[in-house]
Amino acid sequence: MLFEAGIGAFFEPKLRERFGVVETEHVLLDSLAALGVKPEDVDIIVLSHLHFDHAGGLLTAWSAGQPPALVFPRASYVVGEDAWQRALHPHPRDRASFIPGLTDLILATGRLERVSGERSELLGPGYTFTVSNGHTPGLLLARIETPRGGVTFLGDLVPGVPWVHLPITMGYDRYPELLIDEKEALLARILADDGTVFYTHDPDVAASKLTRDAHGKFTATSMVGELHWA
């Protein structure tokens, strides 16, 4: 099972330069290979949303004259209903964040589940979702129950450790004030459960715990660069 697919290597050189993408290789596939995981071993892929930096890794690396194709031949896809609709009907402000033709490729597999509530039929018990709308409509934030407690993927609600502080948002966020309210509510719930949070954009920290001081400020603590739980 894979949560998020990263940016991959689908960009042609001109777009790679425009968006400041350094890597030319498919980092996700290389990382999986280092763990002994082949693309055909992946059964389920959960996507918080379909912006190219979270879904581009679903596609083959760019090659001149070759159309993109999906790289996980057996995978089923779990996407939030609202995030899916946003990818189908983007606003002019965020249209460039979506990959043309990706939704058609996913639909053609016949293995797409669009989640509307807190749970996924495909994933079953042990997995719940929170939906956020501040960054993009329908951002799907997964929580995994483990013997060591819950792990919540914060997606672009809290892309890295600096964004744990409530007032900090990104220029890409559609509704910053809504995002801050959503962030406070979710982080408070996670802290109350002594949960672990997982970051998708932090170059140094993969996961952490949370604390909150008397003034209401959240801080990341017990930070780790990799999270390995058997």
C-alpha positions as CSV (number, residue, x, y, z in Angstrom):
1,M,0.0,0.0,0.0
2,L,1.3,3.4,-1.0
3,F,0.2,6.8,0.5
4,E,1.0,9.6,-2.0
5,A,3.0,9.2,-5.1
6,G,5.2,12.3,-5.2
7,I,6.1,14.3,-8.3
8,G,7.7,11.5,-10.2
9,A,9.5,12.3,-13.4
10,F,6.7,12.9,-15.9
11,F,7.6,16.5,-16.6
12,E,9.2,17.4,-19.9
13,P,12.5,19.3,-19.5
14,K,10.9,22.7,-20.1
15,L,8.3,22.2,-17.4
16,R,10.8,20.6,-15.0
17,E,12.9,23.8,-15.3
18,R,9.8,26.1,-14.9
19,F,8.8,24.4,-11.6
20,G,12.3,23.9,-10.3
21,V,12.2,20.1,-10.2
22,V,15.8,19.0,-9.7
23,E,15.5,15.2,-10.1
24,T,15.4,13.7,-13.6
25,E,15.0,10.1,-12.3
26,H,11.8,8.6,-10.9
27,V,12.7,8.9,-7.2
28,L,9.7,7.0,-5.9
29,L,10.4,3.9,-8.0
30,D,14.1,4.1,-7.0
31,S,13.1,4.3,-3.3
32,L,10.7,1.4,-3.6
33,A,13.3,-0.7,-5.4
34,A,15.7,-0.1,-2.6
35,L,13.2,-1.7,-0.3
36,G,12.7,-4.6,-2.7
37,V,9.3,-3.5,-3.8
38,K,8.5,-3.7,-7.5
39,P,5.7,-1.6,-9.2
40,E,3.5,-4.7,-9.6
41,D,3.8,-5.4,-5.8
42,V,1.7,-2.2,-5.0
43,D,-2.0,-3.1,-4.5
44,I,-3.5,0.2,-3.3
45,I,-2.5,3.8,-3.7
46,V,-4.1,6.5,-1.5
47,L,-3.9,10.0,-2.8
48,S,-4.7,13.1,-0.7
49,H,-5.4,15.0,-3.9
50,L,-4.3,15.1,-7.6
51,H,-1.9,18.0,-7.8
52,F,1.1,17.0,-9.8
53,D,3.5,17.0,-6.9
54,H,1.4,14.3,-5.2
55,A,0.2,12.3,-8.2
56,G,2.9,12.7,-10.8
57,G,4.7,9.6,-9.5
58,L,1.9,7.4,-10.8
59,L,3.2,8.0,-14.3
60,T,6.2,6.8,-16.3
61,A,9.2,9.1,-16.7
62,W,9.1,11.6,-19.6
63,S,10.4,10.3,-22.9
64,A,10.3,12.3,-26.1
65,G,7.4,11.2,-28.3
66,Q,6.0,8.8,-25.8
67,P,2.6,9.3,-24.1
68,P,2.6,8.9,-20.3
69,A,1.4,5.6,-18.8
70,L,0.6,4.4,-15.3
71,V,3.5,2.6,-13.7
72,F,1.7,0.5,-11.1
73,P,-0.1,-2.2,-13.1
74,R,-2.1,-3.8,-10.4
75,A,-2.9,-0.9,-8.1
76,S,-6.3,0.3,-7.0
77,Y,-6.7,4.0,-6.4
78,V,-8.3,5.7,-3.4
79,V,-9.1,9.4,-3.9
80,G,-11.6,11.8,-2.2
81,E,-14.7,12.5,-4.2
82,D,-14.3,16.3,-4.0
83,A,-10.6,16.1,-4.9
84,W,-11.5,14.0,-7.9
85,Q,-14.2,16.4,-9.0
86,R,-11.7,19.3,-8.6
87,A,-9.2,17.5,-10.9
88,L,-12.0,17.0,-13.5
89,H,-13.2,20.6,-13.2
90,P,-10.3,22.8,-12.0
91,H,-10.5,26.5,-11.4
92,P,-8.3,28.7,-13.6
93,R,-6.2,29.5,-10.5
94,D,-5.1,25.9,-10.0
95,R,-5.6,24.3,-13.4
96,A,-1.8,24.1,-13.9
97,S,-1.6,22.0,-10.8
98,F,-3.3,19.1,-12.4
99,I,-1.9,16.6,-15.0
100,P,-3.8,16.5,-18.3
101,G,-5.1,13.0,-19.0
102,L,-4.3,11.5,-15.6
103,T,-7.9,11.0,-14.5
104,D,-8.7,9.2,-17.8
105,L,-5.8,6.8,-17.2
106,I,-7.0,6.1,-13.7
107,L,-10.6,5.6,-14.7
108,A,-9.5,3.2,-17.5
109,T,-8.1,0.8,-14.9
110,G,-11.6,0.2,-13.4
111,R,-9.9,0.3,-10.0
112,L,-10.9,3.7,-8.6
113,E,-12.6,4.2,-5.3
114,R,-13.9,7.8,-4.6
115,V,-14.3,8.3,-0.9
116,S,-17.0,10.6,0.4
117,G,-16.9,9.9,4.1
118,E,-14.5,8.9,6.8
119,R,-13.9,5.4,5.6
120,S,-12.9,3.4,2.5
121,E,-14.5,0.1,1.6
122,L,-11.3,-0.9,-0.1
123,L,-9.1,-0.2,3.0
124,G,-11.5,-1.4,5.6
125,P,-11.1,-0.9,9.4
126,G,-8.0,0.7,10.7
127,Y,-8.1,3.6,8.2
128,T,-10.1,6.8,8.6
129,F,-10.1,10.1,6.7
130,T,-10.4,13.8,7.5
131,V,-11.4,16.1,4.6
132,S,-9.9,19.5,4.4
133,N,-10.8,22.3,2.0
134,G,-8.4,25.1,2.9
135,H,-5.6,24.1,0.5
136,T,-7.7,22.5,-2.2
137,P,-11.3,21.2,-2.2
138,G,-11.5,17.7,-0.8
139,L,-8.0,17.2,0.5
140,L,-8.1,13.6,2.0
141,L,-6.0,13.2,5.1
142,A,-5.5,9.5,6.1
143,R,-5.1,8.2,9.6
144,I,-3.7,4.7,10.1
145,E,-4.3,2.9,13.3
146,T,-1.2,0.9,14.5
147,P,-0.2,-0.9,17.7
148,R,1.8,2.2,18.5
149,G,-1.1,4.6,18.0
150,G,-2.5,6.6,15.1
151,V,-0.4,8.0,12.3
152,T,-1.9,10.9,10.3
153,F,-0.7,11.9,6.9
154,L,-1.0,15.7,7.0
155,G,-0.7,16.3,3.2
156,D,-0.7,19.9,2.2
157,L,-2.6,21.0,5.3
158,V,0.7,20.9,7.1
159,P,3.4,20.1,4.5
160,G,6.3,20.3,6.9
161,V,7.5,21.2,10.4
162,P,7.4,25.0,10.0
163,W,3.7,24.8,9.1
164,V,2.8,23.2,12.4
165,H,2.6,26.8,13.7
166,L,-1.0,27.8,13.1
167,P,-0.6,31.2,11.3
168,I,1.8,29.8,8.7
169,T,0.3,28.9,5.4
170,M,1.4,28.5,1.7
171,G,0.8,30.8,-1.2
172,Y,-0.8,27.8,-2.9
173,D,-3.5,27.6,-0.3
174,R,-7.0,28.5,-1.7
175,Y,-8.5,29.6,1.6
176,P,-5.8,30.3,4.2
177,E,-8.1,31.3,7.1
178,L,-10.2,28.1,6.6
179,L,-7.0,26.1,6.5
180,I,-5.8,27.5,9.8
181,D,-9.1,26.6,11.4
182,E,-8.9,23.1,10.0
183,K,-5.3,22.7,11.0
184,E,-6.1,23.7,14.6
185,A,-9.0,21.3,14.9
186,L,-7.0,18.3,13.4
187,L,-3.8,18.9,15.4
188,A,-5.7,19.3,18.6
189,R,-7.4,15.9,18.0
190,I,-4.1,14.2,17.1
191,L,-2.4,15.7,20.2
192,A,-5.3,14.5,22.5
193,D,-4.7,11.0,21.2
194,D,-0.9,11.2,21.5
195,G,-0.8,10.5,17.7
196,T,2.1,10.7,15.3
197,V,2.0,13.0,12.3
198,F,3.6,12.3,8.9
199,Y,4.8,15.1,6.6
200,T,4.9,14.9,2.8
201,H,7.0,17.9,1.9
202,D,9.6,18.3,4.7
203,P,13.1,17.5,3.4
204,D,14.5,16.6,6.8
205,V,11.6,15.4,9.0
206,A,9.3,12.5,8.0
207,A,7.3,12.3,11.2
208,S,6.9,13.8,14.7
209,K,4.8,14.0,17.8
210,L,3.2,17.3,18.8
211,T,3.1,19.6,21.9
212,R,1.0,22.7,22.6
213,D,2.0,25.4,25.1
214,A,-0.1,27.5,27.4
215,H,-0.5,30.1,24.6
216,G,-1.9,27.6,22.2
217,K,1.2,27.3,20.0
218,F,1.8,23.8,18.5
219,T,5.3,22.6,18.1
220,A,6.7,19.4,16.5
221,T,8.7,17.2,18.9
222,S,10.3,13.8,18.8
223,M,11.1,14.4,15.1
224,V,12.5,11.5,12.9
225,G,14.0,11.6,9.4
226,E,12.5,8.2,8.7
227,L,9.7,6.2,10.2
228,H,10.2,2.4,10.3
229,W,7.5,0.5,12.2
230,A,7.3,-3.2,11.7
